[in-house]
Every structure is written in structure tokens, then in C-alpha cells.
Amino acid sequence: MRLHPHTDSPTRPSGSLRRRTGRLAGTAAALAVLVGLGPLAGPGAHAADNPYERGPAPTTSSIEALRGPYAVSQTSVSSLSVTGFGGGTIYYPTSTSDGTFGAVAISPGYTAYESSIAWLGPRLASQGFVVFTIDTLTTVDQPDSRGRQLLAALDHLTERSSVRGRVDASRLGVMGHSMGGGGSLEAAKSRPGLQAAIPLTPWNLDKTWPEVTTPTLIIGADGDTIAPVASHAEPFYSSLSSSLDRGYLELNSATHFTPNSSNTTIAKYSISWLKRFIDNDTRYEQFLCPLPRPSLTIEEYRGNCPHGS
């Protein structure tokens, strides 16, 4: 296994006004309890410092599980009813007691369909996200097009979908496999307001991404011969600003197509990244910092620690 002893140690500009407002709101709620106004009601009441925390306190077993604490429903979105992308499936927590949820759109790769990344839908949604796995306009769309389609899917999700009332439009992220992973970088570059991006064994002819300001976790595979990490995932990661919250996870004994089937390591760190940056839920920092060490499933992990945003 290749070991990289260095650890980035950047600091990131202070969080958004929304996050500061959220923390102030949480503090006010805590003060209300102290002065006898009584605790907030509902399953999310534990989140005194952060009203965006969803679900019980996480454990290693809870984020590695095939399903999280939320029951999940799903709804199909016909390509005939949307513009700018090819339709897809929305997975969402059935519960309404915790308010709105952050959301993530996920694109498949070159020549692939939504079914290739469908396993991520219920797995992420059951942890407290609205997840939109999409089809692209054609299976041969390039990364720049897939990036635009991911954004179109998020716009549909938050503005026109049947579950728009369950989504917090200020807390959104993107994921994608292969050319969809390259597309997730394109989307983050185009829309700095995104809270998280996770490219999975990404492919893109553009190798440098200094413009990206979205916290980004790049997941590569040591055995990838289609988008080799040396010419794709690694330079993508290295080109991200050192002041950005960023991570590079290289899967051990994995291939370009590992993200196309259920994978505990991908799920574990994707959940942690999305929770940490879409929900600003610092309970998940424990899984990202200290940096994960090489193991049977991890070839290497690089990143900044602790996170600044």
C-alpha cells in the first residue's frame, strides 16, 4: 500500500450566514430551555447547537449499516415531465417530524443509466437526505453536460417536484460516477452555493479545479484502468485549493466500476461527508478526523483535518 505521510492543514473561511444563523437559533433554543420555556418538541430536539442535525448520534455501525434510522419512500420522475436532464427517482425520508432535509443529486457515468447508481438512493436517504438519482439526456453526455444536468435536477427537486416541501434548498450537494463524477466537479464549479460534492472514480479531461469552493471528497480506486487515479482523481484532488475542506479516498482492491454496486466504504464516508457539510453536523467529524488510515478497503486517505467550515 502507498502511504502518504503529509496532511493538509488549511483553514477555510467562516461558514455561511445561514450556518451562523442556524447556530444562533440553536443557542437561543438552548437558552429557552434553561430559563424554563421548555425543550423543543420532536425527534430533532437534541440538536441544541445545530438545528440541521437529523437522526440519532452516529456510530461506526450506524453509518456502515445497509439502512439508517429513517424509513424511505420513493417516487419516479418521468423524463417527459422535466427539462434539462433525463428524469430519475427521488428517495426521501418518510417522516415529517424532523422538518426539511438536505438533498443530493447523483449522476451515472458514460453509457450508464440511473440503475448503475440506484443503490445509493435508499442508503443515503435512510440517513436523512432527499436523494435524486438521475438519468442523463443521453448515455454519452460529457462531464460538462452532466454537470448542468445535475444542477437542473436539483432545481427540479427544490422547485417543482412532489417532495419539494421536504427539501431545504439552501443545503444541496452533488455526486456522480465516472463522467458523472467529472460532472459533479463541473456542477460545483458552476454553483459555488453547493454544500458538498463527491466525485466517484471521476473522469474529466479538465485536470485542474482551483475554482471549486464546495467541500469536495474525491473517491478513486487503485485498480481503475478507465480513469486511473494518477491522471484523474489524484490531480483533481491536488488542484483543489489548499484552503478548501477536501478529501481524497482511494479504495483498495477496487476498480472503476466499484461505485456501481453496494459498497460499505463508499457509503460510510459519503454519509459522513454529506452530513458534515450539507447538515453542518459535526457529530460526523469523528469519522473524517483523524484521517482514516489504510486498511483492507482503503489504499490511502488524504485531506485537511480538522475541517474549517
Short mmCIF file of the C-alpha atoms (twelve columns), coordinates in Angstrom:
data_MODEL
# 
_entry.id   MODEL 
# 
loop_
_atom_site.group_PDB 
_atom_site.id 
_atom_site.type_symbol 
_atom_site.label_atom_id 
_atom_site.label_alt_id 
_atom_site.label_comp_id 
_atom_site.label_asym_id 
_atom_site.label_seq_id 
_atom_site.Cartn_x 
_atom_site.Cartn_y 
_atom_site.Cartn_z 
_atom_site.pdbx_PDB_model_num 
ATOM 1   C CA . MET A 1   0.000   0.000  0.000   1 
ATOM 2   C CA . ARG A 2   1.199   3.533  -0.707  1 
ATOM 3   C CA . LEU A 3   1.387   5.707  2.375   1 
ATOM 4   C CA . HIS A 4   1.333   9.479  2.118   1 
ATOM 5   C CA . PRO A 5   2.614   10.959 5.372   1 
ATOM 6   C CA . HIS A 6   1.546   14.505 4.623   1 
ATOM 7   C CA . THR A 7   -1.664  16.006 5.889   1 
ATOM 8   C CA . ASP A 8   -3.104  19.225 4.573   1 
ATOM 9   C CA . SER A 9   -3.886  21.712 7.285   1 
ATOM 10  C CA . PRO A 10  -5.792  24.558 5.668   1 
ATOM 11  C CA . THR A 11  -8.329  26.724 7.267   1 
ATOM 12  C CA . ARG A 12  -11.481 27.636 5.460   1 
ATOM 13  C CA . PRO A 13  -13.334 30.945 5.530   1 
ATOM 14  C CA . SER A 14  -16.032 31.156 8.142   1 
ATOM 15  C CA . GLY A 15  -19.355 29.411 7.402   1 
ATOM 16  C CA . SER A 16  -22.218 30.985 5.563   1 
ATOM 17  C CA . LEU A 17  -24.672 33.376 7.110   1 
ATOM 18  C CA . ARG A 18  -27.200 30.549 7.015   1 
ATOM 19  C CA . ARG A 19  -24.965 28.392 9.164   1 
ATOM 20  C CA . ARG A 20  -24.225 31.217 11.596  1 
ATOM 21  C CA . THR A 21  -27.956 31.914 11.820  1 
ATOM 22  C CA . GLY A 22  -28.585 28.226 12.417  1 
ATOM 23  C CA . ARG A 23  -26.084 28.154 15.274  1 
ATOM 24  C CA . LEU A 24  -27.601 31.260 16.823  1 
ATOM 25  C CA . ALA A 25  -31.061 29.730 16.544  1 
ATOM 26  C CA . GLY A 26  -29.803 26.590 18.236  1 
ATOM 27  C CA . THR A 27  -28.236 28.625 21.055  1 
ATOM 28  C CA . ALA A 28  -31.483 30.529 21.542  1 
ATOM 29  C CA . ALA A 29  -33.352 27.249 21.814  1 
ATOM 30  C CA . ALA A 30  -30.925 26.014 24.437  1 
ATOM 31  C CA . LEU A 31  -31.308 29.238 26.432  1 
ATOM 32  C CA . ALA A 32  -35.069 28.866 26.249  1 
ATOM 33  C CA . VAL A 33  -34.753 25.512 27.959  1 
ATOM 34  C CA . LEU A 34  -32.503 26.958 30.657  1 
ATOM 35  C CA . VAL A 35  -34.941 29.725 31.540  1 
ATOM 36  C CA . GLY A 36  -37.845 27.320 31.809  1 
ATOM 37  C CA . LEU A 37  -39.560 27.767 28.463  1 
ATOM 38  C CA . GLY A 38  -39.334 24.032 27.922  1 
ATOM 39  C CA . PRO A 39  -37.490 21.927 25.318  1 
ATOM 40  C CA . LEU A 40  -38.294 21.883 21.648  1 
ATOM 41  C CA . ALA A 41  -40.553 19.037 20.625  1 
ATOM 42  C CA . GLY A 42  -39.826 16.314 18.086  1 
ATOM 43  C CA . PRO A 43  -37.059 13.828 17.250  1 
ATOM 44  C CA . GLY A 44  -34.635 16.598 16.273  1 
ATOM 45  C CA . ALA A 45  -34.805 18.302 19.656  1 
ATOM 46  C CA . HIS A 46  -31.361 17.029 20.683  1 
ATOM 47  C CA . ALA A 47  -29.692 19.388 18.194  1 
ATOM 48  C CA . ALA A 48  -29.223 22.287 20.601  1 
ATOM 49  C CA . ASP A 49  -26.309 23.797 18.672  1 
ATOM 50  C CA . ASN A 50  -27.348 22.908 15.156  1 
ATOM 51  C CA . PRO A 51  -30.992 22.715 14.024  1 
ATOM 52  C CA . TYR A 52  -29.891 20.832 10.899  1 
ATOM 53  C CA . GLU A 53  -28.780 17.735 12.797  1 
ATOM 54  C CA . ARG A 54  -31.022 14.857 11.834  1 
ATOM 55  C CA . GLY A 55  -31.332 11.446 13.433  1 
ATOM 56  C CA . PRO A 56  -29.662 9.852  16.453  1 
ATOM 57  C CA . ALA A 57  -25.982 10.239 17.320  1 
ATOM 58  C CA . PRO A 58  -23.960 8.273  14.762  1 
ATOM 59  C CA . THR A 59  -21.762 5.265  15.416  1 
ATOM 60  C CA . THR A 60  -19.483 3.304  13.128  1 
ATOM 61  C CA . SER A 61  -22.088 0.555  12.921  1 
ATOM 62  C CA . SER A 62  -24.888 3.023  12.123  1 
ATOM 63  C CA . ILE A 63  -23.114 4.584  9.132   1 
ATOM 64  C CA . GLU A 64  -21.888 1.214  7.859   1 
ATOM 65  C CA . ALA A 65  -25.378 -0.292 8.033   1 
ATOM 66  C CA . LEU A 66  -27.326 -1.022 4.855   1 
ATOM 67  C CA . ARG A 67  -30.083 1.252  6.164   1 
ATOM 68  C CA . GLY A 68  -30.115 4.216  8.514   1 
ATOM 69  C CA . PRO A 69  -32.767 5.275  11.052  1 
ATOM 70  C CA . TYR A 70  -35.284 6.704  8.574   1 
ATOM 71  C CA . ALA A 71  -37.915 4.753  6.656   1 
ATOM 72  C CA . VAL A 72  -37.685 5.694  2.968   1 
ATOM 73  C CA . SER A 73  -40.260 6.305  0.272   1 
ATOM 74  C CA . GLN A 74  -39.568 6.878  -3.400  1 
ATOM 75  C CA . THR A 75  -41.176 8.466  -6.410  1 
ATOM 76  C CA . SER A 76  -40.334 8.184  -10.098 1 
ATOM 77  C CA . VAL A 77  -39.796 11.267 -12.246 1 
ATOM 78  C CA . SER A 78  -40.523 10.764 -15.936 1 
ATOM 79  C CA . SER A 79  -38.153 12.235 -18.487 1 
ATOM 80  C CA . LEU A 80  -41.262 13.587 -20.221 1 
ATOM 81  C CA . SER A 81  -42.103 15.753 -17.207 1 
ATOM 82  C CA . VAL A 82  -38.744 17.519 -16.851 1 
ATOM 83  C CA . THR A 83  -36.341 19.639 -18.853 1 
ATOM 84  C CA . GLY A 84  -32.576 19.682 -18.754 1 
ATOM 85  C CA . PHE A 85  -31.999 16.078 -17.648 1 
ATOM 86  C CA . GLY A 86  -33.419 12.608 -18.185 1 
ATOM 87  C CA . GLY A 87  -35.694 12.071 -15.210 1 
ATOM 88  C CA . GLY A 88  -34.948 9.665  -12.383 1 
ATOM 89  C CA . THR A 89  -36.011 8.514  -8.936  1 
ATOM 90  C CA . ILE A 90  -36.352 10.554 -5.748  1 
ATOM 91  C CA . TYR A 91  -35.756 8.767  -2.448  1 
ATOM 92  C CA . TYR A 92  -36.790 10.602 0.713   1 
ATOM 93  C CA . PRO A 93  -37.325 10.034 4.441   1 
ATOM 94  C CA . THR A 94  -40.967 9.180  5.042   1 
ATOM 95  C CA . SER A 95  -41.011 11.004 8.394   1 
ATOM 96  C CA . THR A 96  -42.087 14.642 8.513   1 
ATOM 97  C CA . SER A 97  -41.347 15.173 12.218  1 
ATOM 98  C CA . ASP A 98  -37.758 16.353 11.672  1 
ATOM 99  C CA . GLY A 99  -38.639 19.132 9.245   1 
ATOM 100 C CA . THR A 100 -36.828 19.589 5.941   1 
ATOM 101 C CA . PHE A 101 -33.754 17.690 4.795   1 
ATOM 102 C CA . GLY A 102 -30.679 18.452 2.750   1 
ATOM 103 C CA . ALA A 103 -30.582 16.896 -0.710  1 
ATOM 104 C CA . VAL A 104 -28.136 15.415 -3.190  1 
ATOM 105 C CA . ALA A 105 -28.408 14.666 -6.923  1 
ATOM 106 C CA . ILE A 106 -26.392 11.758 -8.346  1 
ATOM 107 C CA . SER A 107 -25.384 11.173 -11.985 1 
ATOM 108 C CA . PRO A 108 -24.386 7.878  -13.603 1 
ATOM 109 C CA . GLY A 109 -21.342 7.520  -15.837 1 
ATOM 110 C CA . TYR A 110 -20.635 7.180  -19.547 1 
ATOM 111 C CA . THR A 111 -23.025 4.750  -21.343 1 
ATOM 112 C CA . ALA A 112 -24.722 4.046  -17.993 1 
ATOM 113 C CA . TYR A 113 -28.217 4.517  -16.651 1 
ATOM 114 C CA . GLU A 114 -29.678 5.534  -13.322 1 
ATOM 115 C CA . SER A 115 -29.801 1.873  -12.283 1 
ATOM 116 C CA . SER A 116 -25.986 1.845  -12.040 1 
ATOM 117 C CA . ILE A 117 -26.028 4.211  -9.053  1 
ATOM 118 C CA . ALA A 118 -29.503 3.367  -7.674  1 
ATOM 119 C CA . TRP A 119 -28.138 1.616  -4.561  1 
ATOM 120 C CA . LEU A 120 -27.052 4.992  -3.203  1 
ATOM 121 C CA . GLY A 121 -30.649 6.309  -3.203  1 
ATOM 122 C CA . PRO A 122 -32.199 4.390  -0.288  1 
ATOM 123 C CA . ARG A 123 -28.883 4.034  1.531   1 
ATOM 124 C CA . LEU A 124 -28.301 7.797  1.751   1 
ATOM 125 C CA . ALA A 125 -31.975 8.729  2.141   1 
ATOM 126 C CA . SER A 126 -32.331 6.429  5.157   1 
ATOM 127 C CA . GLN A 127 -29.646 8.503  6.857   1 
ATOM 128 C CA . GLY A 128 -31.661 11.713 6.485   1 
ATOM 129 C CA . PHE A 129 -31.317 13.108 2.959   1 
ATOM 130 C CA . VAL A 130 -33.527 13.552 -0.065  1 
ATOM 131 C CA . VAL A 131 -31.660 11.779 -2.880  1 
ATOM 132 C CA . PHE A 132 -32.280 12.174 -6.607  1 
ATOM 133 C CA . THR A 133 -30.627 9.523  -8.782  1 
ATOM 134 C CA . ILE A 134 -30.955 10.665 -12.370 1 
ATOM 135 C CA . ASP A 135 -30.739 9.531  -15.946 1 
ATOM 136 C CA . THR A 136 -28.917 11.827 -18.331 1 
ATOM 137 C CA . LEU A 137 -30.265 13.130 -21.625 1 
ATOM 138 C CA . THR A 138 -28.134 10.585 -23.480 1 
ATOM 139 C CA . THR A 139 -25.797 7.909  -22.175 1 
ATOM 140 C CA . VAL A 140 -22.835 9.521  -23.968 1 
ATOM 141 C CA . ASP A 141 -23.170 13.009 -22.464 1 
ATOM 142 C CA . GLN A 142 -19.825 14.511 -21.460 1 
ATOM 143 C CA . PRO A 143 -18.941 15.790 -17.948 1 
ATOM 144 C CA . ASP A 144 -19.821 19.423 -18.633 1 
ATOM 145 C CA . SER A 145 -23.283 18.382 -19.792 1 
ATOM 146 C CA . ARG A 146 -23.703 16.038 -16.820 1 
ATOM 147 C CA . GLY A 147 -22.783 18.901 -14.515 1 
ATOM 148 C CA . ARG A 148 -25.528 21.075 -15.981 1 
ATOM 149 C CA . GLN A 149 -27.963 18.181 -15.707 1 
ATOM 150 C CA . LEU A 150 -27.165 17.651 -12.031 1 
ATOM 151 C CA . LEU A 151 -28.000 21.307 -11.403 1 
ATOM 152 C CA . ALA A 152 -31.196 21.026 -13.464 1 
ATOM 153 C CA . ALA A 153 -32.174 18.019 -11.358 1 
ATOM 154 C CA . LEU A 154 -31.590 19.949 -8.128  1 
ATOM 155 C CA . ASP A 155 -33.675 22.830 -9.474  1 
ATOM 156 C CA . HIS A 156 -36.498 20.447 -10.316 1 
ATOM 157 C CA . LEU A 157 -36.221 18.799 -6.921  1 
ATOM 158 C CA . THR A 158 -36.454 22.066 -4.985  1 
ATOM 159 C CA . GLU A 159 -38.872 23.992 -7.209  1 
ATOM 160 C CA . ARG A 160 -41.253 21.596 -8.948  1 
ATOM 161 C CA . SER A 161 -41.012 18.064 -7.549  1 
ATOM 162 C CA . SER A 162 -43.749 16.480 -5.477  1 
ATOM 163 C CA . VAL A 163 -41.394 16.411 -2.461  1 
ATOM 164 C CA . ARG A 164 -40.088 19.970 -2.714  1 
ATOM 165 C CA . GLY A 165 -41.644 20.802 0.648   1 
ATOM 166 C CA . ARG A 166 -39.362 18.242 2.296   1 
ATOM 167 C CA . VAL A 167 -36.158 19.803 0.915   1 
ATOM 168 C CA . ASP A 168 -34.089 22.666 2.291   1 
ATOM 169 C CA . ALA A 169 -32.981 24.395 -0.924  1 
ATOM 170 C CA . SER A 170 -30.041 26.011 0.855   1 
ATOM 171 C CA . ARG A 171 -28.443 22.649 1.688   1 
ATOM 172 C CA . LEU A 172 -27.664 20.785 -1.529  1 
ATOM 173 C CA . GLY A 173 -24.909 18.561 -2.881  1 
ATOM 174 C CA . VAL A 174 -23.908 16.537 -5.938  1 
ATOM 175 C CA . MET A 175 -22.379 13.142 -6.576  1 
ATOM 176 C CA . GLY A 176 -21.587 11.215 -9.723  1 
ATOM 177 C CA . HIS A 177 -19.772 8.208  -11.117 1 
ATOM 178 C CA . SER A 178 -17.083 8.358  -13.820 1 
ATOM 179 C CA . MET A 179 -18.139 11.095 -16.270 1 
ATOM 180 C CA . GLY A 180 -20.871 11.845 -13.743 1 
ATOM 181 C CA . GLY A 181 -18.098 12.311 -11.189 1 
ATOM 182 C CA . GLY A 182 -16.402 14.732 -13.549 1 
ATOM 183 C CA . GLY A 183 -19.830 16.321 -13.911 1 
ATOM 184 C CA . SER A 184 -20.115 16.791 -10.149 1 
ATOM 185 C CA . LEU A 185 -16.913 18.856 -10.275 1 
ATOM 186 C CA . GLU A 186 -18.392 20.881 -13.140 1 
ATOM 187 C CA . ALA A 187 -21.554 21.468 -11.108 1 
ATOM 188 C CA . ALA A 188 -19.604 22.576 -8.038  1 
ATOM 189 C CA . LYS A 189 -17.546 24.942 -10.169 1 
ATOM 190 C CA . SER A 190 -20.690 26.444 -11.712 1 
ATOM 191 C CA . ARG A 191 -22.689 26.741 -8.496  1 
ATOM 192 C CA . PRO A 192 -20.494 27.712 -5.518  1 
ATOM 193 C CA . GLY A 193 -23.516 27.621 -3.211  1 
ATOM 194 C CA . LEU A 194 -23.472 23.817 -3.187  1 
ATOM 195 C CA . GLN A 195 -22.526 22.439 0.217   1 
ATOM 196 C CA . ALA A 196 -20.832 19.168 -0.823  1 
ATOM 197 C CA . ALA A 197 -19.517 17.301 -3.866  1 
ATOM 198 C CA . ILE A 198 -18.457 13.650 -4.056  1 
ATOM 199 C CA . PRO A 199 -16.983 12.501 -7.395  1 
ATOM 200 C CA . LEU A 200 -16.788 8.677  -7.577  1 
ATOM 201 C CA . THR A 201 -13.917 7.290  -9.702  1 
ATOM 202 C CA . PRO A 202 -14.261 10.534 -11.690 1 
ATOM 203 C CA . TRP A 203 -13.254 11.138 -15.309 1 
ATOM 204 C CA . ASN A 204 -12.710 14.539 -16.891 1 
ATOM 205 C CA . LEU A 205 -10.355 15.998 -19.473 1 
ATOM 206 C CA . ASP A 206 -10.047 19.097 -17.270 1 
ATOM 207 C CA . LYS A 207 -7.488  18.198 -14.615 1 
ATOM 208 C CA . THR A 208 -7.460  21.377 -12.524 1 
ATOM 209 C CA . TRP A 209 -10.223 22.686 -10.272 1 
ATOM 210 C CA . PRO A 210 -8.899  25.647 -8.264  1 
ATOM 211 C CA . GLU A 211 -12.220 27.487 -8.766  1 
ATOM 212 C CA . VAL A 212 -14.187 24.936 -6.722  1 
ATOM 213 C CA . THR A 213 -15.213 26.294 -3.316  1 
ATOM 214 C CA . THR A 214 -17.544 23.428 -2.351  1 
ATOM 215 C CA . PRO A 215 -16.200 20.923 0.208   1 
ATOM 216 C CA . THR A 216 -15.205 18.003 -2.026  1 
ATOM 217 C CA . LEU A 217 -14.445 14.352 -1.304  1 
ATOM 218 C CA . ILE A 218 -12.922 12.562 -4.298  1 
ATOM 219 C CA . ILE A 219 -13.126 8.770  -4.237  1 
ATOM 220 C CA . GLY A 220 -10.762 6.892  -6.537  1 
ATOM 221 C CA . ALA A 221 -9.897  3.208  -6.987  1 
ATOM 222 C CA . ASP A 222 -6.401  1.725  -7.009  1 
ATOM 223 C CA . GLY A 223 -7.260  -0.677 -9.837  1 
ATOM 224 C CA . ASP A 224 -9.050  1.835  -12.076 1 
ATOM 225 C CA . THR A 225 -7.842  1.427  -15.665 1 
ATOM 226 C CA . ILE A 226 -10.533 3.635  -17.251 1 
ATOM 227 C CA . ALA A 227 -9.957  6.745  -15.128 1 
ATOM 228 C CA . PRO A 228 -6.616  5.910  -13.489 1 
ATOM 229 C CA . VAL A 229 -6.138  7.822  -10.261 1 
ATOM 230 C CA . ALA A 230 -2.732  9.110  -11.424 1 
ATOM 231 C CA . SER A 231 -4.335  11.026 -14.300 1 
ATOM 232 C CA . HIS A 232 -7.795  11.743 -12.883 1 
ATOM 233 C CA . ALA A 233 -8.721  11.510 -9.187  1 
ATOM 234 C CA . GLU A 234 -5.303  12.463 -7.788  1 
ATOM 235 C CA . PRO A 235 -4.697  15.570 -9.933  1 
ATOM 236 C CA . PHE A 236 -8.319  16.614 -9.409  1 
ATOM 237 C CA . TYR A 237 -7.765  16.492 -5.659  1 
ATOM 238 C CA . SER A 238 -4.339  18.145 -5.770  1 
ATOM 239 C CA . SER A 239 -5.680  21.028 -7.857  1 
ATOM 240 C CA . LEU A 240 -8.350  21.931 -5.300  1 
ATOM 241 C CA . SER A 241 -7.449  24.947 -3.198  1 
ATOM 242 C CA . SER A 242 -5.446  24.102 -0.081  1 
ATOM 243 C CA . SER A 243 -7.825  26.393 1.828   1 
ATOM 244 C CA . LEU A 244 -10.769 24.153 0.899   1 
ATOM 245 C CA . ASP A 245 -12.189 21.356 3.009   1 
ATOM 246 C CA . ARG A 246 -11.206 18.467 0.750   1 
ATOM 247 C CA . GLY A 247 -10.563 14.758 0.930   1 
ATOM 248 C CA . TYR A 248 -9.083  12.052 -1.278  1 
ATOM 249 C CA . LEU A 249 -10.126 8.464  -0.561  1 
ATOM 250 C CA . GLU A 250 -8.508  5.776  -2.686  1 
ATOM 251 C CA . LEU A 251 -10.251 2.429  -2.446  1 
ATOM 252 C CA . ASN A 252 -8.087  -0.670 -2.043  1 
ATOM 253 C CA . SER A 253 -8.526  -3.646 -4.399  1 
ATOM 254 C CA . ALA A 254 -11.197 -1.731 -6.335  1 
ATOM 255 C CA . THR A 255 -11.972 -0.910 -9.961  1 
ATOM 256 C CA . HIS A 256 -13.583 1.876  -11.943 1 
ATOM 257 C CA . PHE A 257 -16.934 0.149  -11.527 1 
ATOM 258 C CA . THR A 258 -16.795 -0.430 -7.763  1 
ATOM 259 C CA . PRO A 259 -19.227 2.504  -7.184  1 
ATOM 260 C CA . ASN A 260 -21.866 0.676  -9.273  1 
ATOM 261 C CA . SER A 261 -22.734 -1.791 -6.520  1 
ATOM 262 C CA . SER A 262 -23.352 -1.537 -2.796  1 
ATOM 263 C CA . ASN A 263 -20.097 -0.657 -1.059  1 
ATOM 264 C CA . THR A 264 -19.772 -0.024 2.667   1 
ATOM 265 C CA . THR A 265 -16.627 2.122  2.448   1 
ATOM 266 C CA . ILE A 266 -18.125 4.432  -0.187  1 
ATOM 267 C CA . ALA A 267 -21.351 4.684  1.810   1 
ATOM 268 C CA . LYS A 268 -19.630 5.280  5.159   1 
ATOM 269 C CA . TYR A 269 -17.511 8.190  4.002   1 
ATOM 270 C CA . SER A 270 -20.121 9.634  1.663   1 
ATOM 271 C CA . ILE A 271 -22.633 9.742  4.523   1 
ATOM 272 C CA . SER A 272 -20.046 11.319 6.818   1 
ATOM 273 C CA . TRP A 273 -19.076 13.948 4.217   1 
ATOM 274 C CA . LEU A 274 -22.667 14.838 3.338   1 
ATOM 275 C CA . LYS A 275 -23.686 15.033 6.992   1 
ATOM 276 C CA . ARG A 276 -20.665 17.112 7.918   1 
ATOM 277 C CA . PHE A 277 -21.032 19.663 5.127   1 
ATOM 278 C CA . ILE A 278 -24.667 19.655 3.967   1 
ATOM 279 C CA . ASP A 279 -26.037 19.435 7.515   1 
ATOM 280 C CA . ASN A 280 -23.009 21.016 9.225   1 
ATOM 281 C CA . ASP A 281 -23.374 18.085 11.625  1 
ATOM 282 C CA . THR A 282 -20.079 17.943 13.491  1 
ATOM 283 C CA . ARG A 283 -21.068 14.651 15.121  1 
ATOM 284 C CA . TYR A 284 -19.735 13.069 11.920  1 
ATOM 285 C CA . GLU A 285 -16.326 14.761 12.138  1 
ATOM 286 C CA . GLN A 286 -15.117 11.748 14.156  1 
ATOM 287 C CA . PHE A 287 -15.231 9.578  11.025  1 
ATOM 288 C CA . LEU A 288 -13.204 12.043 8.955   1 
ATOM 289 C CA . CYS A 289 -10.737 13.321 11.536  1 
ATOM 290 C CA . PRO A 290 -8.229  11.909 12.392  1 
ATOM 291 C CA . LEU A 291 -7.827  10.952 8.756   1 
ATOM 292 C CA . PRO A 292 -8.860  7.352  8.054   1 
ATOM 293 C CA . ARG A 293 -5.868  5.013  7.921   1 
ATOM 294 C CA . PRO A 294 -5.016  2.470  5.218   1 
ATOM 295 C CA . SER A 295 -6.902  -0.789 5.650   1 
ATOM 296 C CA . LEU A 296 -8.247  -3.751 3.729   1 
ATOM 297 C CA . THR A 297 -10.619 -1.369 1.908   1 
ATOM 298 C CA . ILE A 298 -8.660  1.920  1.969   1 
ATOM 299 C CA . GLU A 299 -5.450  2.290  -0.034  1 
ATOM 300 C CA . GLU A 300 -4.921  5.795  1.258   1 
ATOM 301 C CA . TYR A 301 -6.762  8.862  2.518   1 
ATOM 302 C CA . ARG A 302 -5.572  12.443 2.256   1 
ATOM 303 C CA . GLY A 303 -7.237  15.621 3.407   1 
ATOM 304 C CA . ASN A 304 -7.281  18.530 5.822   1 
ATOM 305 C CA . CYS A 305 -8.025  17.918 9.456   1 
ATOM 306 C CA . PRO A 306 -9.785  19.320 11.369  1 
ATOM 307 C CA . HIS A 307 -12.255 20.816 8.934   1 
ATOM 308 C CA . GLY A 308 -12.695 24.556 8.909   1 
ATOM 309 C CA . SER A 309 -16.257 25.065 7.692   1 
# 
